[in-house]
Every structure is written in C-alpha cells, then in structure tokens.
C-alpha cells in the first residue's frame, strides 16, 4: 500500500514547486538623477568598409541625450562632433580647405553608436530582467535608428548576452534572463546609431522622445509584487 500513497504525495510536491514564481525584476527609464552612463563606438562609413575605429566613455550630453525632468522626457538626437577635421567630416560642398572640412551642410564621415545606459553589478543576476517604458515620438529618418537593449556582461566585459528591440512609438518591454554570477554587469538602456551631423544640421534628421516615468501597468505590477511579498511575510 505504501508505494500507492507515495505517488500522489510526489505529485502534490511537484505542483507546489511549479507554483513558485520565477525571480524577476522590472526596471524603468530614469530621469537625469539616475546613474546614466555614456559609451560611444565609432565606425567608418559603410562605403569606406564600415570598420570599427574606437570606443570609449562619452559624456551623456555629448551622446546627444537631453533630459527634461519637468516634462518627464529624454530626447535622443544625432551625434554632433565639433571638431571640423576631415577625420569627422567630408568636403561635400567642395568649398572647404583640408584638413578642416566640418561646417554647416557638410556630411559626417563616421557612424556613431551612442550608448546611454544604466549599469548594475550583482543585483540583477540570476533572474529575468524586464526593461519597460514608453516611446513618445520617433521622427528619425533612414539615416539613424534607435535600439532598446538589456546586456549581461562577463565580469571582465569580455563577452555578453543581449536582448534588444528597435525603437518604435508606443510602450515597450524587453526581457533577458541573466546568468547566476554576482560579479556580472547588467546594462539596460538605448542606442542611437547613425552618421555624425554638424550641430546646426540635426533638425532634418529627427529625434526620439522617451517618457521617463513608469507606465501605469508597470507601477501596478510593482504594487502587486509588494502585496505578494507582504502576504508571504505574514
């Protein structure tokens, strides 16, 4: 008789284990007071081979990323380079003198991958991380594109896993299950990719406007999660 009783007991135990929710974390777009970081990767133009040139830390305003905390928005615009050197700009007007080609109307000579992100080490490991927000407007042309991403880097940044989606108007949600290593670095944020543009020529290329307050559904999810924890603690 004992073996017959063991099967339903095991089945009940299996049901209990399946009912335990997986670890999860929801992160949102922060305002200017959040711990935003900037990183720029620079490439040759596709017609010049598209080869990687260099990468490094970049000031958040220089990306170009502009916060308006009063309006609760973040705006991403084409990257501008103030250095007129021919490394950065072409003599498309035919009137500039080398090596300073930059100026109004001159075409950029590099593709800029501007990364604006928040990085957390340890806290978001071994769980499903979901980055949510709302794209209020996207007026970019085919010359530029935006990406929303979560990346999970090795402790030495030698490799990473990634989940990403293209920027498009409306609410967004992107998720990634991270590795179980407290030394790993999880980054979430935005990329704005395209040719550099002279500072007075950015308007025709458009921009991306992002809301910096959580979506109501995300806020509700957080409250439900707190309620669940409160019930478990009783």
C-alpha positions as a Python dict, from the first residue, in 0.01 Angstrom:
ca = {
    (1, 'X'): (0, 0, 0),
    (2, 'X'): (283, 245, 76),
    (3, 'X'): (404, 279, -287),
    (4, 'X'): (49, 374, -392),
    (5, 'X'): (45, 659, -136),
    (6, 'X'): (387, 788, -243),
    (7, 'X'): (280, 884, -598),
    (8, 'X'): (14, 1141, -504),
    (9, 'X'): (248, 1287, -242),
    (10, 'X'): (519, 1335, -504),
    (11, 'X'): (267, 1478, -749),
    (12, 'X'): (149, 1729, -489),
    (13, 'X'): (509, 1830, -418),
    (14, 'X'): (564, 1883, -792),
    (15, 'X'): (259, 2108, -814),
    (16, 'X'): (386, 2315, -524),
    (17, 'X'): (725, 2364, -688),
    (18, 'X'): (563, 2469, -1014),
    (19, 'X'): (351, 2731, -837),
    (20, 'X'): (653, 2922, -701),
    (21, 'X'): (705, 3229, -925),
    (22, 'X'): (1039, 3271, -1101),
    (23, 'X'): (1267, 3551, -981),
    (24, 'X'): (1205, 3863, -1181),
    (25, 'X'): (1294, 4232, -1181),
    (26, 'X'): (1133, 4523, -1367),
    (27, 'X'): (1346, 4830, -1443),
    (28, 'X'): (1229, 5159, -1590),
    (29, 'X'): (1364, 5467, -1765),
    (30, 'X'): (1510, 5700, -1504),
    (31, 'X'): (1536, 6079, -1508),
    (32, 'X'): (1853, 6289, -1513),
    (33, 'X'): (1928, 6196, -1150),
    (34, 'X'): (1961, 5827, -1234),
    (35, 'X'): (2307, 5673, -1274),
    (36, 'X'): (2323, 5709, -1653),
    (37, 'X'): (2649, 5632, -1832),
    (38, 'X'): (2760, 5702, -2188),
    (39, 'X'): (2973, 5494, -2423),
    (40, 'X'): (3049, 5563, -2789),
    (41, 'X'): (3157, 5318, -3058),
    (42, 'X'): (3285, 5477, -3379),
    (43, 'X'): (3291, 5310, -3723),
    (44, 'X'): (3389, 5405, -4075),
    (45, 'X'): (3104, 5472, -4315),
    (46, 'X'): (2973, 5162, -4497),
    (47, 'X'): (3118, 5286, -4827),
    (48, 'X'): (3458, 5301, -4657),
    (49, 'X'): (3433, 4946, -4527),
    (50, 'X'): (3242, 5008, -4204),
    (51, 'X'): (3540, 4907, -3990),
    (52, 'X'): (3547, 4969, -3616),
    (53, 'X'): (3758, 5272, -3526),
    (54, 'X'): (3747, 5304, -3148),
    (55, 'X'): (3520, 5301, -2844),
    (56, 'X'): (3522, 5467, -2507),
    (57, 'X'): (3335, 5654, -2238),
    (58, 'X'): (3139, 5955, -2358),
    (59, 'X'): (2962, 6233, -2171),
    (60, 'X'): (2586, 6179, -2154),
    (61, 'X'): (2505, 6524, -2303),
    (62, 'X'): (2760, 6460, -2581),
    (63, 'X'): (2580, 6144, -2700),
    (64, 'X'): (2343, 6360, -2766),
    (65, 'X'): (2096, 6274, -2484),
    (66, 'X'): (1888, 6552, -2328),
    (67, 'X'): (1675, 6515, -2016),
    (68, 'X'): (1383, 6745, -1938),
    (69, 'X'): (1279, 6644, -1588),
    (70, 'X'): (998, 6899, -1582),
    (71, 'X'): (841, 6745, -1892),
    (72, 'X'): (947, 6393, -1780),
    (73, 'X'): (1119, 6320, -2112),
    (74, 'X'): (1450, 6206, -2255),
    (75, 'X'): (1538, 6305, -2612),
    (76, 'X'): (1793, 6121, -2826),
    (77, 'X'): (1934, 6315, -3123),
    (78, 'X'): (2201, 6256, -3390),
    (79, 'X'): (2554, 6280, -3257),
    (80, 'X'): (2739, 6601, -3330),
    (81, 'X'): (3116, 6650, -3342),
    (82, 'X'): (3256, 6999, -3300),
    (83, 'X'): (3596, 6905, -3445),
    (84, 'X'): (3588, 7005, -3817),
    (85, 'X'): (3881, 6778, -3909),
    (86, 'X'): (3841, 6564, -4222),
    (87, 'X'): (3851, 6257, -3998),
    (88, 'X'): (3498, 6354, -3890),
    (89, 'X'): (3357, 6539, -4191),
    (90, 'X'): (3363, 6529, -4569),
    (91, 'X'): (3406, 6819, -4808),
    (92, 'X'): (3064, 6763, -4965),
    (93, 'X'): (3029, 7132, -5056),
    (94, 'X'): (3361, 7131, -5238),
    (95, 'X'): (3447, 7467, -5082),
    (96, 'X'): (3624, 7363, -4760),
    (97, 'X'): (4001, 7353, -4720),
    (98, 'X'): (4176, 7048, -4574),
    (99, 'X'): (4204, 6943, -4304),
    (100, 'X'): (3902, 7134, -4171),
    (101, 'X'): (3601, 7016, -4372),
    (102, 'X'): (3338, 7040, -4096),
    (103, 'X'): (3068, 7303, -4108),
    (104, 'X'): (2702, 7356, -4198),
    (105, 'X'): (2593, 7131, -4483),
    (106, 'X'): (2896, 6902, -4467),
    (107, 'X'): (2830, 6530, -4441),
    (108, 'X'): (2963, 6333, -4145),
    (109, 'X'): (3246, 6089, -4207),
    (110, 'X'): (3179, 5834, -3931),
    (111, 'X'): (2896, 5616, -3797),
    (112, 'X'): (2840, 5681, -3428),
    (113, 'X'): (2687, 5417, -3199),
    (114, 'X'): (2584, 5620, -2893),
    (115, 'X'): (2504, 5403, -2590),
    (116, 'X'): (2309, 5554, -2300),
    (117, 'X'): (2262, 5305, -2019),
    (118, 'X'): (2238, 5225, -1651),
    (119, 'X'): (2469, 4953, -1521),
    (120, 'X'): (2414, 4738, -1213),
    (121, 'X'): (2661, 4481, -1084),
    (122, 'X'): (2534, 4187, -879),
    (123, 'X'): (2176, 4298, -807),
    (124, 'X'): (2013, 4178, -1130),
    (125, 'X'): (2188, 3843, -1172),
    (126, 'X'): (2012, 3507, -1198),
    (127, 'X'): (1668, 3641, -1281),
    (128, 'X'): (1450, 3759, -1566),
    (129, 'X'): (1506, 4132, -1606),
    (130, 'X'): (1241, 4333, -1793),
    (131, 'X'): (1308, 4688, -1911),
    (132, 'X'): (988, 4883, -1975),
    (133, 'X'): (898, 5235, -2085),
    (134, 'X'): (721, 5443, -2345),
    (135, 'X'): (849, 5593, -2669),
    (136, 'X'): (650, 5914, -2705),
    (137, 'X'): (775, 6000, -3056),
    (138, 'X'): (1024, 5883, -3318),
    (139, 'X'): (1084, 6120, -3608),
    (140, 'X'): (1421, 5982, -3718),
    (141, 'X'): (1496, 5935, -4086),
    (142, 'X'): (1656, 5632, -4251),
    (143, 'X'): (1996, 5786, -4168),
    (144, 'X'): (1961, 5697, -3799),
    (145, 'X'): (1800, 5427, -3590),
    (146, 'X'): (1738, 5357, -3222),
    (147, 'X'): (1765, 5035, -3021),
    (148, 'X'): (1638, 4940, -2673),
    (149, 'X'): (1857, 4679, -2501),
    (150, 'X'): (1949, 4474, -2197),
    (151, 'X'): (2302, 4328, -2186),
    (152, 'X'): (2454, 4083, -1938),
    (153, 'X'): (2834, 4121, -1936),
    (154, 'X'): (3100, 3883, -1803),
    (155, 'X'): (3294, 4021, -1502),
    (156, 'X'): (3579, 4133, -1732),
    (157, 'X'): (3342, 4259, -2007),
    (158, 'X'): (3494, 4007, -2250),
    (159, 'X'): (3155, 3871, -2359),
    (160, 'X'): (2785, 3934, -2311),
    (161, 'X'): (2437, 3812, -2386),
    (162, 'X'): (2182, 4057, -2516),
    (163, 'X'): (1814, 4112, -2581),
    (164, 'X'): (1712, 4411, -2790),
    (165, 'X'): (1430, 4561, -2993),
    (166, 'X'): (1416, 4855, -3235),
    (167, 'X'): (1279, 5184, -3106),
    (168, 'X'): (923, 5247, -3223),
    (169, 'X'): (648, 5475, -3088),
    (170, 'X'): (443, 5335, -2800),
    (171, 'X'): (505, 5129, -2485),
    (172, 'X'): (799, 4888, -2495),
    (173, 'X'): (913, 4586, -2297),
    (174, 'X'): (1232, 4385, -2345),
    (175, 'X'): (1344, 4096, -2122),
    (176, 'X'): (1660, 3895, -2062),
    (177, 'X'): (1733, 3608, -1824),
    (178, 'X'): (2069, 3682, -1664),
    (179, 'X'): (2344, 3443, -1555),
    (180, 'X'): (2399, 3339, -1194),
    (181, 'X'): (2724, 3523, -1116),
    (182, 'X'): (2730, 3817, -871),
    (183, 'X'): (3033, 3964, -1049),
    (184, 'X'): (2847, 4014, -1379),
    (185, 'X'): (2732, 4354, -1502),
    (186, 'X'): (2380, 4409, -1632),
    (187, 'X'): (2321, 4714, -1851),
    (188, 'X'): (1990, 4846, -1983),
    (189, 'X'): (1926, 5150, -2197),
    (190, 'X'): (1930, 5286, -2551),
    (191, 'X'): (2147, 5306, -2860),
    (192, 'X'): (2123, 5582, -3120),
    (193, 'X'): (2312, 5488, -3436),
    (194, 'X'): (2395, 5688, -3748),
    (195, 'X'): (2630, 5936, -3911),
    (196, 'X'): (2760, 6230, -3713),
    (197, 'X'): (2590, 6557, -3808),
    (198, 'X'): (2709, 6917, -3783),
    (199, 'X'): (2540, 7079, -3483),
    (200, 'X'): (2328, 7320, -3690),
    (201, 'X'): (2206, 7043, -3924),
    (202, 'X'): (2041, 6799, -3678),
    (203, 'X'): (1674, 6900, -3710),
    (204, 'X'): (1603, 6735, -4051),
    (205, 'X'): (1733, 6403, -3918),
    (206, 'X'): (1471, 6387, -3640),
    (207, 'X'): (1492, 6258, -3285),
    (208, 'X'): (1347, 6009, -3035),
    (209, 'X'): (1147, 6127, -2732),
    (210, 'X'): (1113, 5885, -2439),
    (211, 'X'): (894, 5917, -2130),
    (212, 'X'): (1090, 5898, -1806),
    (213, 'X'): (804, 5794, -1575),
    (214, 'X'): (691, 5430, -1540),
    (215, 'X'): (393, 5313, -1740),
    (216, 'X'): (78, 5262, -1523),
    (217, 'X'): (84, 4887, -1588),
    (218, 'X'): (443, 4870, -1462),
    (219, 'X'): (358, 5067, -1149),
    (220, 'X'): (64, 4832, -1087),
    (221, 'X'): (291, 4530, -1130),
    (222, 'X'): (524, 4672, -867),
    (223, 'X'): (236, 4723, -623),
    (224, 'X'): (109, 4371, -684),
    (225, 'X'): (458, 4238, -619),
    (226, 'X'): (477, 4426, -290),
    (227, 'X'): (138, 4289, -192),
    (228, 'X'): (253, 3935, -270),
    (229, 'X'): (563, 3980, -54),
    (230, 'X'): (356, 4125, 230),
    (231, 'X'): (126, 3823, 224),
    (232, 'X'): (419, 3584, 230),
    (233, 'X'): (572, 3759, 533),
    (234, 'X'): (258, 3716, 746),
}
